[in-house]
Amino acid sequence: MSEREEADVETASAGYARRFAGPVGAWFLEVQARATLELLKPFPRASVLDVGGGHGQVAPALLAAGHPLTVLGSSALACSDLLRPLVDSGRVPFVAADLLATGLPDRAFDVVLAYRLLPHVARWPELVAELCRLARYAVIVDYPTRRSVNAVAEAFFGMKKGVEGNTRPFLVFREGEIAGAFAAARFRETGRRPQFFFPMALHRGLGRAGASRALEGAAGGLGLRRALGSPVILRCEREAA
């Protein structure tokens, strides 16, 4: 029997949430939410399953945009605390299941979302296959790409850990790997939003949201973020039968 996947326990923790505290963290989440809502525009009020979404990072934006939201985590005890007000009020159902074998019906949700998850799952092609199985129309994921400064991420991991404190090793993907995993499930890329040209650890170390906005604005104006930005938020849609 394969070991149960619980990569979302860390991202659903209070310690992880503190990485997004303060003005810089709020700006990170603002960029993420804006890209998410842009990629969801073709699916107004679509039902969304947020797999590994115990971090609650995109829940407010999704609800405000009118998307019925369900969050799935690997543990009801460890992965729902940050969502407690939404879960207790009945606004967001929480489902506990193995991330790689949820047991939910095929195509149970219009769109399936998974953030802060793919780089931490060793059997990530199985995760992609499960996300695609659950999605009626589209899957949206984020991932660090080698087509960026993440190409040398391993060499600078110690520096990153010094800035962020509780960071952990993560996979960095070639674009072809991601495309191949989705193609195997008969999904194709239809939208792509690189988030930052400069490393997030640099922005955290700088500690000034205004300066970071200016740096990223300049990089965006030069086309650097589009070409070399990371993490990438990717939308893939089910191919017509």
N, C-alpha and C positions, 0 to 999 in steps of 0.2 A: 504494500500500500504506500502511495506517495505521501510525503510529509505535507501537512496542512500549511498553506501559505498565509503568513501573518505579517507581511511587510508593512501593512498600514498601521500597526500598533504604535510605532514610533511617531508617525506623522499625525496621529490623533491625540498625541500627548500634550499636556500643558507646556512642557519644556520646549517642544517643537513650535508651539504657537508663539512663544516668546521671541522666536527668531523673526517674527513678522510684527513685533510691537514697534511703536514709535513711527515717526514720519516716513523713514525709508521703507520700513516694512509695509506701511499703509500704501505707499506708492507702488511697491511690488504687486500688492493685491489689486490695486486699481488697474494696473496694466493687464494683469491676468484676467480680471473680470471684463474689461473692455474687449479684449480679444475673444473671449468666450462668447459674449453676446453678439459680436460681429459674425462669428461662425455659426451661431444659432439662428440668424435672421431668416434663412430659408425654411425654418421650421417653427413658426410662431406658435407659442403655447404648447409646444411639444412636451410630452412626458419625458422626464429625464431620470435615469438611474446613475447616481454618482458612486462608482465602485472605489472603495478605499477612501471615501469622502468624509471620514470622521473628523478631518481637520476643519471642516466647515467653511473653507475659504471662499467658495463660490456660491454657497447656499443663499445668502441675502440677495445677491444680484439675480440669481435664477428665479427666486420667488417674486422679487419686485417686477421682473419681466413677465410674470404670469405663467411660468413653467411649473406644472405639478412635479414635485421632486421627491424621490426616494433615495435614501443613502444605504449602501451596503458596506458592512465592515466585517472583518474576520472574527470580532469578539464583541458581544453586546456589552460586556463589562468594561473592556479597555478602549473601545473605539467610539463610544457615543457621548462621552462626558461633555465635549465642547459643543455638542448639538442639543444638550439637554433641554433648554427652553423650547426649541422648535419641536423636538420629539414629544415632550410632555404635553405641549399644547395641541398635538395632533396635526400640526402643519407639515411635518416631515416624518413619514414612516421610516423606521430603521430596521434593516434586515441583517441578521448575523448569519454568515455562511463562509465556506472556503472560497477564497477569491478566485481560484482556478476551476472550481466545480460548484457553482452556486446552487444548483438544483432548481433554478427558476425556469419557467417555460421559454421556449424559443421565441425571439422577437417580442418579448414582453414589454419593452419600452421603445418609444420613438427614437430617442437618442441615448447613448450610453457614454458616460464621461469617466475618465480616470486621470487624476492629477497627482503628482508627487509619488507615483507608484511604479511605473514601468522600469525606471533605472535601478530599483531595489529588489526586483523579482528575478531570481536566477533563471527560472523557467518562463521567461517573459513571452516566448511565442505561444505558450499555452494560455497565458493571460489574454493576449490579443485575440486568440481564437474564441475564448469565452466572451469577451466583450462584444465581438462581432455576432456571436450566436444570439446574444440577448437583445441586439439592436434591430429595430424594424427598418430604420432608414440610415442612421449614421453613428459613427463613433468618434469621439474627440479625446485625444490624449496629449500629454506633454512629455518631452524627452530632451536630454542634452545631446547635441549633435557634434560629431567630430569636425564638421565644417564650421569650426569656430575656435576660440581659444581653449575649448574643452579638449582639443586634440592633445594638449600637454597637461591635462588635468591631473594625471597621476603624479607627475613631477612636482606639481605645486600643491598637492593635497595637504601637506603639512602646514603650509602658509594659510590655506583656506581654513583649516581646522583652528589655527591660531586666532583667526578673525571671528569665526562663527561659533567656536567652542564645542557644540554638540553635533557637528556634521558627521556623516558616515560615508564610507566608500560607496560609489555608485557606478553603474554602467554608463558608458558613453557610446552612442550608436552611430553607425554609418547610415546614410539615408537609404541605401539599398536594402539594408536589413529590415528597416521598418516597412518599406514599401512591399518587400517580399512577404512579410508576415501577414499584412493585410490582403495582399493579392491571393494568398493561399485560401483566405476565407471569402474571396470574391468581393472584396471592397477595394475602392480606388481613391486616391487622394483628390480632394476637391477644394481644399482650403488650407492655407499655411500661414501662421503668424509667428515669426521669430520675435522674442520679447525684448532681449537686451543684447547690444553689441559688446559692451564691457561686462566682465564677470560680476555676478551678483555679490561675490565676496568683496570686490573692490568697492562697490556702492555701499555695502555695510560698513567697511572700514572707513570710508569717507564720512559717513554719518550725516550727510547733508542732502536732503531730498531735492532741494532746489538746484544744487550743483549737478546732481545726478540727472535730473530732468534735462538740464542744459547739455550735458555730455551726450546723452542718448538722442536728444533732438538734433545735435550736430551730426552724429553718426547716421541717424535716419535720413537727414537731408542729403548726405553723401552716398546713400544707398548701401552703407556698410551693414546696417542691421538686417536689412532684407537678405543680403548675400551671406552674412556670416554670423547672424544673431543666434542666441541660445538662452534658455531652453526654447524649443519650438513647440507651439500649440498646433496640432495637426487635426484636420477633419477628413475622415474617409467615409465614403458613402457606398451602400450596398449596390452592386451592379444589377441592372435589370436582368431578369431571368431570360 
